[in-house]
Amino acid sequence: MGTAERRERERRQRRQEILDAARSLFWTHGFAGTTMPQVARAAELAPGTLYLYFPSKDALYAELLVEGYDRLLERLQGCVRGGKSPRHQAESLVECFLGFAREHPEYFDIIFFVLQRETGKGPRAVLRPEQLARLSAREDACKETAARVVAKAGPRRAPREQRLLVEAVWSMLVGVVSIWGKDPRFAEVGGAARRILVQAVFPSP
């Protein structure tokens, strides 16, 4: 391995260490309660070094949002691969969404809840337009994965109706996690939500 390749690998590793440290801090202390010096200390870096990777706290948070959505998208796309029926794909999508929230609460909270709790406006309260555009592209990709399944489902729906249906289901699932995510009955409630939502999208003949 050459010097340049080794340095690039070290740079990527350090960048990931920063993201890992920041994710834990934002999840524990929120956006307002986390500072760049805290992130630097948690990542065992000098503050000046941290700013070489991320110029501001909002840039760092935006990267965590993109990272979280990328992981969610990968999971959702994996759920619809193969020869499953559209109904089975829809069931898998709901289970994958809730499973992601259950298994990676730090990602889920940072994506959906931390800024909403603090600002009431979510990411648009603190992120810049170019950061919001990157985030919106990831969110749209996740919803498009669901929209392709809905397009195969049940009664024929106009594109606008399909989009509204996906938005409604998405919001309902976020609500299930918000209310039940830390409750021992989360899996049970999530299963009931899956059955209700899939039946609504794929009504029995």
One Martini backbone bead per residue (centre of mass of N, CA, C, O) as a GRO file, in nm:
protein
  205
    1MET     BB    1   0.094   0.037   0.024
    2GLY     BB    2   0.073   0.354  -0.022
    3THR     BB    3   0.083   0.660   0.115
    4ALA     BB    4  -0.180   0.778  -0.003
    5GLU     BB    5  -0.363   0.537   0.066
    6ARG     BB    6  -0.315   0.538   0.371
    7ARG     BB    7  -0.415   0.827   0.425
    8GLU     BB    8  -0.702   0.781   0.321
    9ARG     BB    9  -0.777   0.561   0.519
   10GLU     BB   10  -0.728   0.733   0.775
   11ARG     BB   11  -0.929   0.952   0.706
   12ARG     BB   12  -1.183   0.771   0.700
   13GLN     BB   13  -1.154   0.663   0.986
   14ARG     BB   14  -1.166   0.936   1.133
   15ARG     BB   15  -1.436   1.026   1.027
   16GLN     BB   16  -1.594   0.789   1.155
   17GLU     BB   17  -1.516   0.850   1.448
   18ILE     BB   18  -1.661   1.120   1.455
   19LEU     BB   19  -1.945   1.017   1.391
   20ASP     BB   20  -1.967   0.823   1.630
   21ALA     BB   21  -1.932   1.036   1.852
   22ALA     BB   22  -2.161   1.229   1.764
   23ARG     BB   23  -2.399   1.037   1.775
   24SER     BB   24  -2.390   0.988   2.080
   25LEU     BB   25  -2.420   1.287   2.168
   26PHE     BB   26  -2.682   1.365   2.022
   27TRP     BB   27  -2.853   1.142   2.148
   28THR     BB   28  -2.801   1.233   2.452
   29HIS     BB   29  -2.795   1.583   2.418
   30GLY     BB   30  -2.839   1.686   2.154
   31PHE     BB   31  -2.788   1.961   1.968
   32ALA     BB   32  -2.761   2.192   2.180
   33GLY     BB   33  -2.586   1.995   2.392
   34THR     BB   34  -2.373   1.998   2.157
   35THR     BB   35  -2.024   2.023   2.093
   36MET     BB   36  -1.733   2.037   1.928
   37PRO     BB   37  -1.542   1.986   2.168
   38GLN     BB   38  -1.684   1.724   2.253
   39VAL     BB   39  -1.628   1.570   1.995
   40ALA     BB   40  -1.323   1.589   2.003
   41ARG     BB   41  -1.284   1.438   2.267
   42ALA     BB   42  -1.434   1.174   2.187
   43ALA     BB   43  -1.226   1.147   1.925
   44GLU     BB   44  -0.937   1.235   2.003
   45LEU     BB   45  -0.918   1.554   1.927
   46ALA     BB   46  -0.845   1.837   1.800
   47PRO     BB   47  -1.040   2.093   1.719
   48GLY     BB   48  -0.891   2.168   1.454
   49THR     BB   49  -0.921   1.886   1.325
   50LEU     BB   50  -1.226   1.868   1.310
   51TYR     BB   51  -1.255   2.121   1.107
   52LEU     BB   52  -1.130   1.963   0.863
   53TYR     BB   53  -1.398   1.780   0.836
   54PHE     BB   54  -1.596   1.991   1.000
   55PRO     BB   55  -1.703   2.328   0.996
   56SER     BB   56  -1.971   2.234   1.159
   57LYS     BB   57  -2.239   2.125   1.333
   58ASP     BB   58  -2.441   2.110   1.096
   59ALA     BB   59  -2.257   1.941   0.911
   60LEU     BB   60  -2.239   1.699   1.100
   61TYR     BB   61  -2.542   1.641   1.125
   62ALA     BB   62  -2.599   1.607   0.825
   63GLU     BB   63  -2.420   1.354   0.795
   64LEU     BB   64  -2.585   1.178   0.989
   65LEU     BB   65  -2.845   1.185   0.829
   66VAL     BB   66  -2.734   1.059   0.571
   67GLU     BB   67  -2.630   0.801   0.699
   68GLY     BB   68  -2.902   0.703   0.807
   69TYR     BB   69  -3.054   0.696   0.535
   70ASP     BB   70  -2.864   0.500   0.393
   71ARG     BB   71  -2.923   0.263   0.585
   72LEU     BB   72  -3.226   0.253   0.542
   73LEU     BB   73  -3.224   0.215   0.236
   74GLU     BB   74  -3.068  -0.048   0.227
   75ARG     BB   75  -3.281  -0.203   0.388
   76LEU     BB   76  -3.530  -0.158   0.209
   77GLN     BB   77  -3.414  -0.271  -0.055
   78GLY     BB   78  -3.364  -0.559   0.062
   79CYS     BB   79  -3.679  -0.622   0.111
   80VAL     BB   80  -3.753  -0.613  -0.227
   81ARG     BB   81  -3.600  -0.845  -0.303
   82GLY     BB   82  -3.696  -1.061  -0.527
   83GLY     BB   83  -3.996  -1.289  -0.552
   84LYS     BB   84  -4.196  -1.116  -0.417
   85SER     BB   85  -4.477  -1.004  -0.333
   86PRO     BB   86  -4.617  -0.705  -0.285
   87ARG     BB   87  -4.729  -0.771  -0.005
   88HIS     BB   88  -4.465  -0.884   0.110
   89GLN     BB   89  -4.303  -0.626   0.065
   90ALA     BB   90  -4.471  -0.448   0.252
   91GLU     BB   91  -4.423  -0.608   0.508
   92SER     BB   92  -4.113  -0.579   0.498
   93LEU     BB   93  -4.096  -0.272   0.511
   94VAL     BB   94  -4.224  -0.234   0.786
   95GLU     BB   95  -4.030  -0.419   0.941
   96CYS     BB   96  -3.770  -0.266   0.863
   97PHE     BB   97  -3.840   0.005   0.985
   98LEU     BB   98  -3.887  -0.099   1.277
   99GLY     BB   99  -3.615  -0.248   1.302
  100PHE     BB  100  -3.436  -0.001   1.279
  101ALA     BB  101  -3.546   0.141   1.532
  102ARG     BB  102  -3.474  -0.094   1.730
  103GLU     BB  103  -3.155  -0.135   1.647
  104HIS     BB  104  -3.122   0.206   1.573
  105PRO     BB  105  -3.200   0.458   1.770
  106GLU     BB  106  -2.989   0.674   1.706
  107TYR     BB  107  -3.061   0.719   1.414
  108PHE     BB  108  -3.365   0.767   1.442
  109ASP     BB  109  -3.357   1.011   1.631
  110ILE     BB  110  -3.185   1.196   1.450
  111ILE     BB  111  -3.381   1.199   1.210
  112PHE     BB  112  -3.681   1.252   1.372
  113PHE     BB  113  -3.650   1.390   1.688
  114VAL     BB  114  -3.440   1.593   1.796
  115LEU     BB  115  -3.518   1.856   1.631
  116GLN     BB  116  -3.820   1.844   1.685
  117ARG     BB  117  -3.804   1.883   1.991
  118GLU     BB  118  -3.630   2.158   1.988
  119THR     BB  119  -3.795   2.325   1.733
  120GLY     BB  120  -4.058   2.202   1.561
  121LYS     BB  121  -3.900   2.178   1.250
  122GLY     BB  122  -3.647   2.042   1.233
  123PRO     BB  123  -3.388   2.059   1.009
  124ARG     BB  124  -3.477   2.347   0.889
  125ALA     BB  125  -3.377   2.508   1.151
  126VAL     BB  126  -3.037   2.439   1.092
  127LEU     BB  127  -3.015   2.392   0.797
  128ARG     BB  128  -2.904   2.419   0.489
  129PRO     BB  129  -3.005   2.404   0.172
  130GLU     BB  130  -2.787   2.194   0.077
  131GLN     BB  131  -2.843   1.998   0.311
  132LEU     BB  132  -3.146   1.954   0.259
  133ALA     BB  133  -3.112   1.836  -0.024
  134ARG     BB  134  -2.962   1.581   0.057
  135LEU     BB  135  -3.176   1.478   0.250
  136SER     BB  136  -3.417   1.470   0.053
  137ALA     BB  137  -3.298   1.260  -0.140
  138ARG     BB  138  -3.297   1.027   0.068
  139GLU     BB  139  -3.592   1.030   0.149
  140ASP     BB  140  -3.704   0.988  -0.137
  141ALA     BB  141  -3.573   0.711  -0.183
  142CYS     BB  142  -3.727   0.564   0.035
  143LYS     BB  143  -4.017   0.631  -0.072
  144GLU     BB  144  -3.979   0.510  -0.356
  145THR     BB  145  -3.959   0.220  -0.265
  146ALA     BB  146  -4.255   0.218  -0.165
  147ALA     BB  147  -4.400   0.323  -0.423
  148ARG     BB  148  -4.339   0.075  -0.603
  149VAL     BB  149  -4.519  -0.112  -0.435
  150VAL     BB  150  -4.787   0.046  -0.444
  151ALA     BB  151  -4.816   0.037  -0.761
  152LYS     BB  152  -4.886  -0.290  -0.736
  153ALA     BB  153  -5.141  -0.229  -0.570
  154GLY     BB  154  -5.439  -0.303  -0.596
  155PRO     BB  155  -5.575  -0.038  -0.669
  156ARG     BB  156  -5.577   0.203  -0.885
  157ARG     BB  157  -5.341   0.479  -0.875
  158ALA     BB  158  -5.253   0.780  -0.858
  159PRO     BB  159  -4.961   0.935  -0.807
  160ARG     BB  160  -5.062   1.123  -0.581
  161GLU     BB  161  -5.194   0.900  -0.410
  162GLN     BB  162  -4.938   0.740  -0.362
  163ARG     BB  163  -4.779   0.960  -0.216
  164LEU     BB  164  -4.981   1.002   0.015
  165LEU     BB  165  -4.971   0.714   0.121
  166VAL     BB  166  -4.672   0.709   0.193
  167GLU     BB  167  -4.679   0.949   0.388
  168ALA     BB  168  -4.881   0.827   0.585
  169VAL     BB  169  -4.728   0.570   0.661
  170TRP     BB  170  -4.469   0.703   0.752
  171SER     BB  171  -4.598   0.871   0.983
  172MET     BB  172  -4.718   0.635   1.141
  173LEU     BB  173  -4.449   0.489   1.203
  174VAL     BB  174  -4.318   0.718   1.354
  175GLY     BB  175  -4.537   0.722   1.574
  176VAL     BB  176  -4.492   0.441   1.685
  177VAL     BB  177  -4.202   0.498   1.777
  178SER     BB  178  -4.254   0.745   1.957
  179ILE     BB  179  -4.452   0.587   2.160
  180TRP     BB  180  -4.318   0.262   2.156
  181GLY     BB  181  -3.999   0.231   2.137
  182LYS     BB  182  -3.961   0.190   2.479
  183ASP     BB  183  -4.155  -0.041   2.481
  184PRO     BB  184  -4.204  -0.379   2.534
  185ARG     BB  185  -4.458  -0.363   2.306
  186PHE     BB  186  -4.345  -0.283   2.027
  187ALA     BB  187  -4.360  -0.543   1.856
  188GLU     BB  188  -4.665  -0.581   1.886
  189VAL     BB  189  -4.758  -0.307   1.775
  190GLY     BB  190  -4.605  -0.328   1.508
  191GLY     BB  191  -4.761  -0.574   1.404
  192ALA     BB  192  -5.038  -0.435   1.399
  193ALA     BB  193  -4.957  -0.208   1.207
  194ARG     BB  194  -4.882  -0.384   0.969
  195ARG     BB  195  -5.160  -0.514   0.921
  196ILE     BB  196  -5.321  -0.254   0.879
  197LEU     BB  197  -5.155  -0.122   0.649
  198VAL     BB  198  -5.157  -0.354   0.444
  199GLN     BB  199  -5.467  -0.373   0.424
  200ALA     BB  200  -5.502  -0.081   0.315
  201VAL     BB  201  -5.323  -0.124   0.055
  202PHE     BB  202  -5.426  -0.450   0.046
  203PRO     BB  203  -5.714  -0.526  -0.016
  204SER     BB  204  -5.935  -0.754   0.010
  205PRO     BB  205  -6.154  -0.911  -0.214
   0.00000   0.00000   0.00000
